[in-house]
Amino acid sequence: MFWDRSVEHALTNLKKRVNAPVRVVLWDGREIALSEDPRVTVRVKGARGASALANPTLLSLAEAYIEGHADFEGDLGEAIRGAEAISRSAPKARLNGELPVSRHTKRDDLEAIQHHYDVSNDFYALWLDPRMVYSCAYFRDEGDSLETAQLQKLDHICRKLRLAPGEKFLDIGCGWGALAIRAAEKYGVDATGITLSENQCRLATERIQAAGLQDRCRVLLLDYRDTPGEGVYDKIASVGMFEHVGLRNLPEYFSTVKRLLREQGLFLNHGITASSVDNHAVGLGAGEFIGRYVFPRGEVPHLHRAVRDMSAQSMEVHDIECLRPHYARTLGFWSANYERRFAEAVAASSEKTARIWRVYLAGCAHAFEQGWVSIYQVLASRQGVPGRTALPLTRDWMYRD
């Protein structure tokens, strides 16, 4: 009887506070529509699922789904938007959440990377492009395919860095090696990629050998802090990596880049940033969901924090480009691919893991569309001594094929 009254009270409050195209159906047949035209049906399977509606957050609603206490029918994007509307209706809803600052020791970072990237290569191959580029694509035209846009992104980075034959190039957090391979194959550099994921390292090495590039391209299983040398590389890129570094470690991260980069060499940092100038996490429970289930110990700084810490290491910033619309589009492609192959994702991981990633990909597409987070490419050079980096006076060269 207590649960009956609690559930009835929660549903009544939702009806009063929320206008979303969602119908909630309980396990006993009771239902309530949160608008006159519901396009998504949420089926609550028991009391544990119903408890998520009493004080809803994006975390509690996601957990009800991934634990199998609730399910939905209809468009996933509509379901995510409905979950946001329901979460915003909570009396204590907050858009910006507190960001737990982690230690980010080498062991901690290794465990976090392995948790995220070592699900299995087959799992990622289901929804990424054939090169398995797991970062924001670059769309030159609205009709670009994901594969085309990812190749354009690789070339956009290589052009920004003005890669030239014979140069030594380092890719920090290289994933499955797509950028390093492209840089060696098309631009003639000697490319080194580093990752903490054994799965990524193994497949990247296989792809390098298949391309016949092993004499000038390699991927190493290595922490960025342990990368040896002083002024070894002419150009360095870091794509989708500094989100794993941690706010406290940003000075060490950029200091390491400075150590490895030759004087006046170019560095491109491509990474997700917070919308909050105080570096707060995304609220409504979204940040907690990502930290708990997807990216353990992930921390994203605001753009100004990244530029400040980069500049403190005698790096001169030459160009900043916002790619937020590109990442919303990229995630939309990934989510659509994932939806089509969801049954295979379950087989390649588990029911729970597959549900986590289903929510994660669609939720991130929504987050970038709404501007809860953003993403920037920052091009800089090491400027330890007076002098000018060998860059043209304008930026036209970045956009020429």
N, C-alpha and C positions, 0 to 999 in steps of 0.2 A: 504493500500500500504506500510506503514511504517513497519508493522509486516511482510509482505511478504519479504521485503528487509532484515530485521533483521534475519529472520529465514533462508533465503537463505545464508546469510553471515555466520551464525553459522554452518550450515551444511557443507558449503564449507571448513571452518576452521577445523571442525572435520575430514573431509576426508583427509586433508593435514597432520594433527597431529597424528591421531590415527590409529593403526592397531589392531583391535579387531574383533572377529567373531560375529559382531552385524550388523543388518540391522535396520535402523530407517525409519519408515513409518509415514508420517504426515496425519492429518485428511482430507486433500484434495487430497490424493493419491500420492503425491510426496514422493520419498524414496531415500535413499542413503545407500550403503553398505560400512562398514568400513574395510572390508577385502574381499578377493576373495572367501572365504568359510564361509559366515555368518550362524551361528547355532542358534542365538537368534534374535527374531524380537521384537523391541520395537515400540509400536504403541502410538504415541503422539496424544492426543484427542483434543487439542486446543492450543491457544496462551500461556496459563499459563504453560502448560507442556513443550512447546517449549522453554520458557524462561530459564528452567533449563539447557538447552544445550548451552546457550550463555556464561555462566561462570560456568561450572559444578563443583560441589563438590559431595562427597558421601551424604552429607546432602540434597542438592537441588534435586539430582536425586531420593533419597529415598522419599522426600516429594512429588515430582511429582507423585510417585507411590502410596503412602499411601493416598493421597488426591483424587486419582482417575483421575488425569490429564494425566496419562500415564499407559500403561500396557505392559506386555511382554509375549512372547510365546517361549517355549524352556526350557532348563535346567536352574534351578535357580543358580547353582554354576557358570555356564558360564555367566549368567547375572551379577552376582556380580563381576566376574573378568573383564567383559566388562565395568562395571561402574567404577572400579578402573582405567582402562586404560584411559577412557574418563576424569576422574577427574584429573589424572596425566598430562593430556594434557593442562590443564588450565595454563596460563602464571604465575599465582601466587600460584600454587599448593605447599603445604608444608606437608611433612610427619608427622612432630611433631607440634601439636597445643598447644596454651596456655591453661593451666589448671586453670579454675576458682576455687579459693579456697573458700569454703563455711564455714558458721559458725558452722553448725552441732550441734545446740542446741537439747535438747531432743525432743522438739516439731517438729523441722525440720526433724529429723531422723525418728520420728514416721510417719510423713506424707509421707516421701520418701519410707519407707518400705511398707506402706499401698498402695501407688500408684503402686508399683511393684508387690507385692505378693498377694494382695487381689483382683486380677482380678476375679478369682473364683477357687476353688479347682478342679472343673470339667475341667476347661480350662487346667490346668497344667497336669492333669491326662491323657489328650489326647496324650501327647508326651513324658512324663517321664516314667521311669520304674515303675513296680508295687509298689515299696516302696516309690516312688516319691522323689528320691534323686536328688536334684537340685544343683549338683556340679560335678566337674571333676571325672570321673570314673577311674579305674585302670585296665589296660589291661595286663594280663600276657601272652596272646597269641593273634595273629592277628585274630583268628577266634572267640574270645570271644563275646558273645552277650552283649548288654547293661545291661541287668539284672545281668548277671554273673559278669561283670566288676564293677558294682556299689556295689555288695556285697563284692567283693574283695577289693574295696576301703575302705569300712567300717571296714573290718577285718585288712587291712593294717594299718589304723589309730589306731585301738585297740591294735595291736601288737607293734607298735612303742611306744605307751604309756605304754606298759607292764601292761595292766589292770589286776587286780587280784580280786577275790571274796572279798566282804566286803568293797572295797575302795569306796570313794565318788568321783563321776565323774561329771563334769559340761561341757555341750555343749553350747557354746555361739553362738547364731544365729542358732538354732537347726532345722529350717525348719519344715517339717512334722514329725519329731521325729525319723527318721530311725536310726541314729547313736546312740541315747540314748536308743532306744529299743533294738538294736543289742548288745550294751554294757551290758545292764542289763540281757538280755536273754541268751547270750552265755558266757559272761565273769564274770557274777555274781556281778557286781558292783551296788551300789546305784546311779542311774543316774538322773540328773536334766538337763533339757533343757530349754533355755529361747529364746523367740522371741517377736517381736513387732507386728506380724501379727495375728489378731484375727482368720482368717481362718485357718492358720497353727496350732495355739494353739488348736482350737476346734477339728480338725481332728486328730492331734497327740494324744490328750487325749482319743478320741474314740478308736484309734488303741492300745494304751497302755491298756485300759480296756479290749478290745477284746482279747489281748494276756495274760490277767491275771497277769499283771506286776505292778498294781497300788500300791503295797506295797513297791516297790523299783525303781519306775520310774515315773517321772512326767514332764510335760511341763508347764512353767509359762509364762504369758504375762508380760514381764519385760524388762526394759532397762538395758544393762550391767552395767551402772554406778550406778544403784540402787540395784544391787545384794548385799544382806547383808552378813556380816561375815568377819573374818580375819583368814586366814589359814584354811579355812573350807574344801577345796577339795584336794584330793591326786593327781588327774590328771584333766587337763582342755584341751579341744579342741575347736578350733574356725575354722569353715569350711565355706568359702565363705562369711565371715562376715566383715573382716576389710576393704574391699572395700567401705563399707558404713560409716566408721569411720571418714574419712577426715584426710588430712595430719597434720593439726594443732592439732588434737585430738589423734594422735598416742601415744604420751607420756602418756596421761591420760588412753588410752585403755590398754597399757601394764602395767601401774601402777595399774590399777584395777585387771588385771590378777595376778600380783604379790601379791596384797592384799589378794585375794581369795585363792591363792595356798599355801599349806604348804611348809615349808622349804625343799628344795631338791625335791619337787614334779615336775612332768613333765608337760610341756605345748606344744601342737602342734598347730601351726598356718598354715592354708591351705588357700592361697589367691592369687588372680590375682595381677600381678606386671607390672609396666611400663617397656618398653624396653629402654626408655630414662633415662640416669643416672641423668638427671636434673628433673625427674618426670613430663615431659611434657605429655600431652594427645596425643592419636593417632590423626594424622592430616587428611588432605583431607576431612574434615567435618565429619569423622566417630565419633570422640569423641563428637562433638556437637549433632549429631543425638542421641547417647545413652543418653547423659545428658538431652536432651529435651524430649525424648519420652519414655525412658525405665528406666534408673537409675538416677533419679534426685539427684543432689549433690554427685554423685559417684566420688571418687578420688582414683587412684591406685598409690602407691609409687613404686620406684625402689627397688629391693631386698636389696641394701645396706642401704637404708633409714629404711626399716623394721628391719634389723639386728641391725643397730645403735641404734634405739629407744628401741628395745628389750633389748639390752646389757646395755643401760643406766639405766635400772630398775633391775640391778643385776641378769640378766638372762644369763646363759651360754649356748651358742648354741652348740649342739652336732651333728646335722645332717641337711643337706639341700638337698632336692631332687626336681629336675625340672620335672614337669609333663606336659610341653607344648604339646608334641605329643599326650598325653593321652586326653587333653582337646579338641584338634582339632578333634580327633576321636569321643569323646563324643558328641560334638556339631554337628558333621556330622550325628550321629544317631538321635539326637533330631530334627534336620532340616528335615531329611528324614521322621521321624514319623509325623512331623507337616505337611509336604507336602501331605502325604496320608490322613490326617484327616483335611485338611484345611477348608472344608465346615462345619465340626463340630466345628472348632475353631471360625468361624464366628458366628455360632449359640450360642456358649457359651460366646461370648463377643460382638463384633460388627465388621462390615466390616473394619473399620479403625484400630481398635485394632488388629484384625487378620492380617492385612497387615503389621502393625508395627512389630509384632513378627516374621512374615515370613522373613522380611528383616533382623531383628536383629539376629535370630538364624543362618541363612546362612552367614551373614556378619561376625559374631563372629567366625564361623568355619574357614572362610578365614583369618581372622586376626591372629588367633593362628597358622594356617598353615604357614603364611608369617612371623611370629615372630614379629608382631607389638606389641603384648603383650605376657606375659608369665604367668606361675603360679608355685608356689613353696610350698612345705611343709617344714616348719622349726620346728625342735624339739629342745626344750630348757628346762632348769630346773631353778628353783629359787635357787640362790646361795648367800644368804645374809650373811652367815657366812662361814668360811673356812671349807672345807670338800669335799668329793667326792660323787656325786650322784651314787646310786646303779645301775649302768649300766655295762653290760659286756664290756670287753676291745675291742671287735670288733663289727661290726654291722651285723654279720651273723643272729642273732636272728630275725631281722626285716623281713627276707624273708623265714623263716621256717613256715610251716603250723602247 
